[in-house]
Amino acid sequence: MTTLINRKPISDHIEQLRRLGLDDHLESQLELSGILHDNIARVLSVQRNLFLVSNGRDEWLCTPSGRMLHQQQEYPVTGDWVLADDGVVKRVLPRRTFLCRGESGSRGKNKVTVSREQPIAANINAVFIVCGLDRDYNLRRIERYLALVYNCGIKPVVVLTKADLHEYPESFRDEVESIAFGVSVVLTSMIDGSGTDELHSYLGCGQTVAMLGSSGAGKSTLTNLLYGSDIQATAAVSRSVGKGRHTTTVRELIHMPQGGMLMDNPGIREVSFYADGDGVDTVFSDIQELSGLCRFADCSHMREPGCAVLKAVENGELPLSRLESYRKMKREMEYVSARSEKSADRIEKERWKDVTLSIKRMKIRK
């Protein structure tokens, strides 16, 4: 009889966790690990060393355990699932996806790329790359966002806001589709609400979506549009410089009426890479395809004879600006890859150093 009484609350709690983003993958991992649903919570926002967490029934503030303060790789970020007890986050559960970028302030200097990671969110199903059809519109920046999202193993969706500023906004969508192969490109307008039905499909129960874009791109306005009421502060874009202010200052997961979670994100001025992956090759699949026709297998597409990529530029089939964007991102990703390999080597050396010290201790004891 006791078992029958307890079944319904457990079922209700799982349903509440699903509204927080619990999916079948995580649920199966919890069962395999023997972790009870009552012990987990999701990080809704992070402010310095305080985390707002929720278990679907209650929300409360937590602090990190002492161990987490010294292990940044295990430090909770918005979207993490955690084990929390007595107001302390004890452990971060394995992440299915991790959205991150390189630290800002390095591009344009002598550094090839950045060396520090800036976490954005964890356990994200899709990313809305938000771009306004005003001065914010930039194909090269959209390419960088796409590469960043693909590197993190997450599905991108390009959302073009402020479509009402143009008589024929479809031309912008066609242009983005020409460089974002296989990616959904959605036109939206706060005037008539166009595009919202298509975006609602990404916000169902168990789904979590993050938004990326520049300040003033319309992320907070889009949040209000999708929610159906004004829940996020917005600000006008400066007419003189075409830039917006940071109306969103904290990354916070928002419960959406559709059943999923949406994370607004402070505006990003620089799109720098940190995670290694095949994002650049995916974004520039047209150049990758042309590369197979080059005379030399290791063609750099700079000056080599018989280069199919350079020929496509000469014939007007491939814009030079796109090739230059590819070259630049390829250089950055080569640096990221080399840095990752170096880190792996260092970890291996430290592991063997620990083994050597252990052996020495054993000899001393004998």
N, C-alpha and C positions, 0 to 999 in steps of 0.2 A: 504493500500500500504506500509506503514511503517513497518507493521508486516511482510509482505512478504520479505522485504529487510533485516530484522534483523534475519530471520530464519537461513540463510546459515552460517553467522559467529558463531552463537551459536552452530550449528552442528559441524562446523570445530573445535571449541574450545573443545567440548566434545571429539572429536577424538584425539586431542592433549593431553588431560588429560588421555585418555585411554592408550596412549603410555607411560605415566608416571606411569601407574599402576592402574588407576581408574577402579574398577570393578562394577558389577551390584549391589552388596551389598552396597557399599559406595554410589553409585548414588541414590539408593532408600532411604538411610538414609538422604542424602542431601535434597531430595524432601520432606520427612516427616518433616524435621527441618526448611524448608523454606530458606535454605542457597543457594545463587546463585553460579553457577560454577565460575563466574568471581572473586569471593572473596577467593577462595581456592588456595593453592599452596602446593607442596611437598618438604620436606627437602631432598636435595641431599647429603649434607655433613654437619658436625658440627666441628668447630674448636674453642675451648674455648667458648666464648660468641658471636660467629658469626655463622650464618646459611646461607648456600647457598641454596636458594629455587628457584623453577621453577613452572610456571603455564602452561607450555607446549609451550608458545610463547616466554617468556623472562626468564632470570635468574638474580637474584640480591641478595645482601647480606642483612641480617636482624639481628637485635639484639632482645633479649628476653624482654618482658615487665617486669616491676619491680616486679610484683606479682610472675612471674615464677621463679625469682631468689631465692625466699623463699619457693617454693613448688616444690621440686625435682620430685615428682611423675607426675607433669604436665610439666616437662621440656622437650622440643623437642629432639628427637633423629633422626638419619638417617632413612628415610622411613616414617616419620610422615606426615600426612596431616594437614595443619594448616590454620588458618585465619591470614593473614598478611595485614597490612595497614601502609603506610608511613614508610616503612623500619623497622617495629616492628612486631614481632610475638605476636598476641593478645591471641590466643587460640589454643590448640591442639585438633583436632577432635578425637572422640573415636577410639581406636585402635582395629583392628580385631584380630591381633596377636601381641605378644611382645616377642622378643627374648632377653633373658638376662642370665647372669651367676653370680656366686658369685665373690667377689673381689679376685684378685690374691695375692699370697704371704702368704696364711694362711695354705694351706695344708702342712702336714709334721710337723706342730707345735702341741702344746697341744690342739688347738681348734678342736672340732669335725667337724665343718664346718664353713662357713663364715657368717657374719652378715650384710654385706653391698652388695648392688646390683650394678652390672655393666651392664648397658643397652648396647645392641649391635645394634638392629634394630627393626623397627616396620612395621606392615603390610606386612609380608613376607609370600609368598605362599609355598615356599619349601626351604630347606637348603641342599646345596652340602657339605657333609662331605668329605673333601679332604685328602687323605692319600697317600704318596709316597711309591712305592714298593722298597725302599732302607732301610736305618736304621730307617726311620720314621714309618715303618709298625709295628703296635701294635694292636692286637685284643682287649686287655683290654681298651685301649684308645678309640677305635671305639665304644665299649659298652657305655662308659661314654658320648661320643658325642651323641649317639642315645638317651640315657636317657634324656640328657639335652634338645634336640630338641623336644622329645615327651612331656616332662613336659610343654613346651611352646605351645603345641597344633599345631605344624607345621609338615609338611611332610618331612621326611629325605630321601636323596639319597646319597649313598656312592660312591664316585668317587676315583678309584685307578689310580693314575698317574704313569708315568715312567714305563709303561708296557714293553717298549722296552729293559729294563735292564735284562729281563728273557726270556728264550727260551719258557717256558710254563707258562705264567702269569695266565692262567685260573685256576691253582691250588689255587692261592691266592683268586680269586673271589669265588671259591667254598668254601673256608675256611670262608670267610666273610659271605657268604650266610647262613652258618651253625649256625651263631650267630645273624644274622640280618634277622629274619623271616619276609617275605613279603616285604622286602625293596629292591628296585632296586639297583644293584651293577654294576657299569659301569667301564670297563677298558679303559684307555685312553693313548695315546702316541703322543708326539709332532712330532715324526719322520714321522708317516704315517697318523696322524689325526684320528686314530681309536677312536670310542666312541662318537665323536662329534654329529653325527646324532641323537643319542638317547638323548643327553643332550639338543639339540636344541628344543625338544618338550616341555621342561619346561620353555622356554624363549619367548613364544608367547605374543602377545599384551594383556596387562592387567595383566601380571604375573610379580612377583618380586622374585628373588632368591638371597639368601645370601650364602656366602662360609665360612666354618669354617675349620681350620686345623692348624698344627704347622708351624713355620717358615721353609721354604725350602720344604714344601710339594708339591709345584707346583701350588699354587692358581693363582698367577699372570700369569704364563705361560699358565695355563688353560684359563684364561680370554682372553689372546691374541689369543689362538687357537680358542675359540668360536667366538670371534669378527671377526677374519679373518685378523688381522694386529696387530702390536706391539703397544698397547696403554698403557700398564703397564710395569714399570721397573722390571727387573728380575735380580737375582744374583745367582752365583754358590754356591752349598752346600759344606761346608768344608769337605775335604776327611779325615781329622784326627779325627774329632769328629762327623761328620755326621749331623751337624746342619746348618741351613740357617740363613741369616740375615733378619731383618725386612725391606724388600724392600717396603712393603706397610705400611704406617704410619697413614693413614686417612681412615675411613670408608666412601666410596663414592659410590653412585648409578650411574651406567653407562648405558646409552642408548645402547641397543644391536640391531644389524641389524635385528634380528628375530622379533623385536617389543616390547620386554619386557625390564626389568631392571635387572641388575646383580650387586651385591655388593661384591667387594673384601674386605678382612678383615685382619687386622694385625694378625700375628701368635699368637696362644694361647699356652702358656706353661702349664697352669693348667686348668683342666676342673672341676670347682667347681659349685655346685648347689645353686640356690637361690629360684627359683619358685617351688611351691609345685605342685605335679601331680602324675599320675600313670605311669610315664616314665619307672621306674625301673621294675615294673610288666610287662609292655609291652615288654621291651627288653628281660627279662628273663621269657618269657611265658612258656618255657620248664620246668623251675623249678617250676613255679606256677602250671603247670599241674601235676607234680610229687607230689607237696604238698597235692593235693587232695587224694593221696593214703596213706599218713602218718597215723599212728595209732592215733596220737593226733592232734586235730584241730588247736591248737596253737603251733605246733611243730616249734622249732627254727632252726632245721637242724644242731644241734651241737653235742649232745650226746644221744638224746632220742632213746629209743628202738622202733623198728618198723618204723623208718624214711625211707621213700621211696627215698628221695633225697640222703641220705648218702649211701643207697644201690646202687643207680645208679652210684655213685662215685666209690664204691668198684668194681662194675662190669665193670668199664671202659666206661659206657654209657655217663657219665657226667664228664668233666675234673674238677679236683679239683680247678684249677686256676679260672675257671668260677664261681664255687660256692663261692670262696673267694671274687671274684669281686662283686658278688651279695650281700654277707653279708656286705661288706664295704659300698656299695652304699645304701643298705637298712638302715643302721645305720645313714648315712648322711641325708637321706630323712625323717627319723623319727624325727631328730633334726629340719629340715626345717619345718615339719608339726607342731611340738610343738611350734616353734617360731611364726608361722603364727597364731596359736590359741591364743597365748599370746598377739600378736599385736591386734587381734580382740577384746579380753577382755579389753585391754587398751582403745581402741577406744570407746567401749561401756561405760566404766566408765567415760571417758571424756565427752561423749554425755550426760549422766545423770547428770554429774557435771554442765554442761551448763544449763540443765533444772532446777536444784536446784537453781542456781544463778538467773535465770530469775524469778522464783517464789518469791525469797527473795526480788528482786527489786520491784516486783508488790506489795508485802506487805508493803514495805517502802513507796511507793507512796500513798497507802491508808492511 
